[in-house]
Amino acid sequence: MKKINNPFLVYGYVNPDYFCDRVSETDRLISALKNGRNVTLMSQRRMGKTGLIKNAFYHIQENDKDAVCIYMDIFSTNNLSEFVGVFGKSVLGRLDTTSQKVVAALKGFLKSCRLVLSADELTGSPQLKLDFQPSDTQSTLEEIFDYLSHSDKECFIAIDEFQQITEYPEKGVEGLLRSLIQFCPNVHFIFSGSKRHLMSDIFNSAKRPFYRSTETLSLTEIPFESYYQFAQKWMNEAGISLSETNFQIIYNQVNGHTWHVQYVLNKLYGWAPEELNEDLIRQCFNEIIFSELDKFQQLYDTLSENQSLLLRAIAKEKCVNAINASGFIKKYNLKTASSINTALKHLVDKDYVYRLKDGYAVSDHFMRLWLQTLP
C-alpha cells in the first residue's frame, strides 16, 4: 500500500487505508452497479461523494482487473458541446490496451469529428482529443455511446455534478442522454450531485426522462464513533494522543461534515503535538478562519442586505427548520416572508446555504463560525 505523509486526506483518494468508514455505502454502491442498477448519489458538497465513488471503483477493480472505471466532473461545462468534449476525453481509448487498437476502434465509430492522437510525454500512452463542429455534437455523442456499447468490457462511469446539465441552453439534453444510456447494458452509471433539489427533480419527477431510472443513495455524516476510531488510529501511530472528548469538540464544531473534519485533523496532525487538547483545537480553528477571512468577506460583500441578514441569522441558529416562523423573523429583525424566500433562493442557488432534512444550514462551516462573530 502506498504511504503518504498525512493520512487525513483533504483532496483525492489513495486507497482504503486512508478512507474512513462508508462500509455500508460502498457495499451498496458496488452491489447496485454490479447488478445493473444505475445510481443517483446525492449529498451536500464535500461530504465525500468523490471519495466514495473512487473507493467503490478501487474494490471493483481489485476483484475484476478487466473492469473499466471512469470518473468525470462536468461542473465546469456550460453546454452540450463541452459535455461531449469532457465525456469523450474521459472515455475514448479506455476500452483498448494498445495505441493500435485505440486508433482502429475509434476510426470505426467516430465519423462526425476529427480525432487527434498524441502521446503523453511522461507515460507514452495515447492522448485523445476531439475536434468537431457544434452542429455535430449530438452525432459525436451517439458515436461515443456506440463505441461503449460494442465493448466486451464491463464499464462503470461516474458523472459528478450531474445537475449541471440543467443549465445547458440546448433543449432535450436529459432525454438524449437517457435514450443513449438505456442501450448500453455493459455500462453502469453513477450520477452524482450536490444540489439536491435539482438532482431530485431530474430523477424523481414523473415528467422528466430519468424518472425512476436509478437507485438513490444519499450521503450523510460519518457516525461519530467510526470517525473517532479512524482519527485515533492514525494519531496514535504518529505518537499523538487524541481523547474522545477532544475529538467530540472537533466533530461538533463542524456538525460532522467530512471535509471540515478532515481539514482540521490534517492541520493538527501536521503540528505533531504529543497531545491534542482543547487549546490546540481552538487555535487550529482560529488559524483556519483567519486564513479564509478575505475570501469570506468578499463572498459576504456580494450579498444584498436581506441576503446577508438571513445568512447571519441561519449561521447563529446553526440549522433553521421554520424559515418563515414569526419567532425567527422577530429574533433577527428580518423582513417579510416573501423577502426571506427571495433571499433564501439566492443563498441556496449560490451554495451559501444547503437544505438538510432538519432545515437550512450554512454550507461552509468555517464561514458559519466566522459569521457567528458578526453583530
N, C-alpha and C positions, 0 to 999 in steps of 0.2 A: 504494500500500500504506500502511496505517495505521502511523504511527510511535509508539513508546511510549518511556517514559523508561528502562526497564531491560529489556533483551532476554531476560534469564533469568527466564522466567515461572515463578512458583510456583503460581499458580492461573489457570484459564481458558485460552482459546485465542484467538489473534488471527488469524493467517494462517500459511502455510507458512514464511515467513521466520524466524519465531520457534519453529519446531518442529524438533527435532533428529532427523535420520535417519529411521528407521522406514519407509524407502522400500519395502522388500520387503513389510513387514507391511501398509502402506497399499494397495499394489497387490493383494495377496492378498485383503484385505478387500473392496475395490471389485469385484474380479473375481467373488468368490463372490456378493455381493449382486446385481450386475448380471446374473448368470446364474441367478438364482432359488434360490440356496442360502443358507439362514439360517445364522448364525454364532454359535458359543459362544466368547466371548472371556474368557480367564482369565489372571490374574496376581495377585501379592500386591498389597496396597493401595499406591496412589500410585506405581505403576510406569509409569503413563502410558496407561491404558486409555481414559480420557475424552478425552485429547488425541488419541489415535489415531483414535477414533471421529469426533471433530469435524474432524480433518484429512481423513479419508475423505469425510465429508459435504461439506466445502469443495470438494474436487475433483469430487465427483458433481454438485454444483450449478453449478460452473464449466462443466461440459460439458452440463448439462441444466437450463436455467433453470426448467423446469416441475416438476422433481423436488421432492418434499416430504420433508425430512429432519427427524426429530423425536427429540430426546434427552430421556429422563426417568429420574429416580433414585428408586427405590422403597425406599431404605434406611430411611426414617422410617415406612413403612407397617407396620401391625400386623395387618391383616385384609383380607379381600377387598373390603369396602366402601371402605376407604381406598385400596386399589389402584385401584378403579374411579374414585374421585374424581381421583386423580393422572392416570390414563390418559385420562379424559375431558377434563380441563383441558388436557392436553398435545396432544390430537388434535383435538378438536372445533373447527371453524372454520378449521383449517389447510388444508383442501382447496378452499376457496372464496375468491374475491378481494374480494368486497364484502359489506357487512353484510346487504344484502337477500338475497343468495344464501345466506349463512350461515344466516339465520333460516329461509328456505324449505327448505333442505336438511335442517336439523336437525329441523324440525317434522315432516318426512315420515318420520323414522326413530325419533325418541325419543318413545315412548309411555308409558314406565314412570316417567318423572321429570319434574319441573318444571324448565324451562330459564330461568335468569336471564341476561339480556343487558344489559351496560352498556358504556360507552365508557371506554377508557383516558384518564386525564386529560392525559397528555403527547402521545400519538400519535393519539388519537381512534379507534383500532382497536377492534373489538368484543372484549369480555372475557366469557367464558362461565363459568357456574358451574352445577353440577348440584345439584339438590335432590331427593333421593329417600329412601325409607324402606329400611332394611336388607333387608326381605323382597323388595325389587325389585332388589337388587344384580345378580343374575345376568341378569335381563331387560335391565337397562340395559347391561351389558357386551356382551350379544349384539347389542343395537341399535347400539352403537358400532362393533362389527366389521362389522355390516351396512352402516353408513354408509361405512366404509373400503372394503369390497369393491365398492360401487357407484360408487366414484370412477373417473374416467377417467385419474387421475394415478398415476404410479409413486411409491410411498411407501417410505421407509426409516425404521424405528423402532428405536431403541436403548433397551433397558430395562436400566439399570445396577443392580448389586447384586441381580440376579435371584434369587439364592439365598434372599432374604428371604421368598419365597412359601412356603418350607418351614416357616416359623414361624407361618403363619396358622392360626387354630383351625378354620377350615372344612375339611371333607373334600372331596377331589376337585378342588382348585384346578388342579393340573397337568393333569389330564385335561380339564377345562373349557377352559383356555387352548389346549391342543393341538388340541382339536376345532374351536375357532373359527379359529385361525391357519391351519389347513390349507385353509380355504375362502376365503382371501384371496390369490389368486395375484399381485395387483398390489402387495402389501405384503410387504416383506422385513425380517427382524428380526435384530438383534444382541442376544444375551443375554449380558450382561457380569457378571462376578462376581469377588470377591476371596477367597472361601472355596472353595479348590479341591476339598476333599473333598466339600462339599455340591453344588457345580456338577457334579462328576464323577458323583455319584450320580444327579442329575437326568437327565443326558444320556447316561450310559454304562451304566446298569443296565437289563437286559432287562425288568425288572418295572415300569419307570416309563414313563409316556405319551410323554415326549420322547425315548425311546431311539432313538439313531442318526438323529435328525431334523435335525441340524445339522452343519456343518463346524467343527472345533475349531481355534482359534488361541490359542496361549499366548505371552504376552509375557515376555521375559527382559531382562537388562541391555542397554542400548545399547552396542555394541562400543567399546572404549577409543579407538581411532583416530578413529572417526567423531565421538565426543563431543569429543575434543580439537580436531579441526578446527573444529567448531561453536563451542566456547568461545574458541578462539584468534581466530577471525574477529571475533567481537563485541568481545573485549577489545582487539584491535588497532585497531578502528575508534574506540575510546574512548581510544586512546593508552596502553593498559595492556599491559605485557609479561607474557606467561604462557608459561613454558617447559613442555615436555613432562614433564620430571621433576617439576615442582611440581604440574602437573595430575594426575600419577600419584598423588601423595600424597592429593589430594582424593578421587579416584576409589576408591583402595584403602581409605581410611578408612571409606567407606560402602558398600563392595562394589559400586560402580557403580549403586546404586539411584537411579533417575531423580529423584524428588522431592528426596532429600537432596543430590544433586549440584547440582541447580538452586538449592536454597536457599542453599548455600554460595557458589556463583557469584554469585547475586543480591546477597548481602551484600558480597562482595568488590568487585563492580562498583560498588556504591553508595559504597564508600570512595574510589574513584577514585585509587588509588596509581599511580605511574609503573611500578612492577614488583611483581608478586606473588611474594613469597619465602616460605620455609618459616616464618619467624617470624610473618608476617601470617596465613598459613593456620592456624597453631596458635592464634593469638589469636582468629581467627574461630570456630573450633570451640569454644574455651573460652567465648566470649561466647554462642554459641547454647545450649550445655549449661547455662550459668548461668541464662539466661533461662527455660529449661524446668525448672529444678530443682524448683520447688514442685509442678508437675504430675507429674513423675517420682516424687517422694516420695509424693504422695497415691496414685498408682496402685500403687506398691510396698507401701504400708501396708495395702492391701486384701487382700493375699495371705496365705495361711497359711504356716507355717514351711516345710513341704515345698515349696510352690509357689515361695516366694522363694529357697530354696536351689537348686532346679532352675533357675530363671531366671538366677541369678547364674552358675551353672556353664555354662549354654549361652552366656551372654554372654562369658565368659572364653575359651571354646573357639572362638567366632565361629560355628561350624557343627558340629553333633553328629549323626553318622550312626547309630552304635550306642548308642542312648539307654540301653539296659539292660546294656551291656558292663560287666563286673566292674571293669575298669581305670578307667572313667569314674566309676563309683559310688564306688570306693575313693578316687580322687583328690580328690573333693569331699565326702566323708563323707555321701553320700546314703543313704537308707534302702532298703527292699526294692523289687524290680522292680514289684510291684503298686502301691505308694505312688507310685513315679515315674510310672507310667502314668496314675494318677488325677490327679496334679498336672499332667502334660503335657496331658491332655484339657482341663482348665480353662484352661491357658495358651493353647492353640490356639483354644478356643471364644471366649475373650475377646480374641483377637488380640494377645496379648503375644508369641506365638511363631508362626512360619509354617513350614510344611513345604516345603522346597526339594527338588530332585532329589538333592542331596548330603546332605540331612539336615535337622535343625531349627535355626532361627536366630531371634534376637530380631527382631521386625518393625520396630521403630523403631531405626535405627542410632545416633541421638543418645542414646537411652536406653541402648543397649548400651554406648556409650562411658562413660556415667556409671556403669553397673553394674560395669564393669571396674575402677572405682576403689574399689569397696566391698570390705571384707575377706572 
